[in-house]
Amino acid sequence: MSEYSKKTCYDCGIRKPQPEMRRVTETKINHSHGYSHKTKKTTTSRAYSNSRKVFVCQPCAQKRTDSSNSNLGFLILVVCVVAFLLWI
């Protein structure tokens, strides 16, 4: 009988066989600042993002989708309220 490799959940740290995990893309946004060596002043600022594939367990994956759906609902509510206030 073959064994599956074990993966670690990115959110909670639990280890489970790979078929019981979900693979998601984790995006992290970083900022980079440059400065001139002669004047020691900041000259540039740049934002860049890193994306990588990570594994999460089923409960953590469900929490991620629930929170993203609630954030979307909140955004729609805010847009509707602002549109209503501008209409008045």
N, C-alpha and C positions, 0 to 999 in steps of 0.2 A: 504494500500500500504506500502510495506516495504522500509526502508531507508538503504542505504549503509553507512558504517562507513567512515569518512573522514580521509584521510591520508595527511601528509605534504611532499612536495617534498624536498628531501635531498639537491638538488643543489640550487633551487631558493626560497624555502619556501612557495610556493603557496599551499593552501589547496583545495583538490578536492575529490569527492567520489572515493572509492577504485577501481571500475572497470575502471576508466579513468586514472589510474596510472599503472606504470610498476614496478615490483619488481626486483631489481638487487643486485648483491653481491658487496659490497664495501670492498676492501682490503687495510689495512694500515700496513706498515712495520715500526717497532720500533726497537730501539737498546737498549740493557741493558749492563751496565758496572758494574763490580764488583771490589772491591779493598780490599787489606789486611789491617786490622785494625792496625796491628803492624807496618808496614812500610809505610802505606798510599800510596802505589803504585797500579796502575791499574793492575789487574792480568788476568781478563777475559773480553771478549766482545762477546756478542751474539745478533744476529738479530732474531726477531720473528715477525710473521705476525698475525694480527687479521682480521677475515672475519666476516661480518654481512650482513644481508639482509636489504635493505632500499628501499623506494619507491621514484620514480622520475616521473615527469609528462611527457607526450608524447614529447613536444619540447625538453626537457632536455635529454630524452632518445635518441632522434634522434641526438642531438649534440654529445653525448657520442659515438654513433656508427660511426658518421662521423669522429670524431677525431681519433678513434682507427684505422679506415680504412686508414686515411691519414698518420698516424704514421707507419703503416705496409708498405704502398707504399714508404715512405721515407727510411725505413730500407732496402727494396729490392733494391732501387736505390743506396744506399751507398754500399751494398754488390756487386752489379754489377760493380760499378766504381772501387772499390778496386780490384776485380778480373780482370778487364780490365787493370789496371795499373800494376798488378803483371804479367800479360801475356805479356805485352810489353817488 
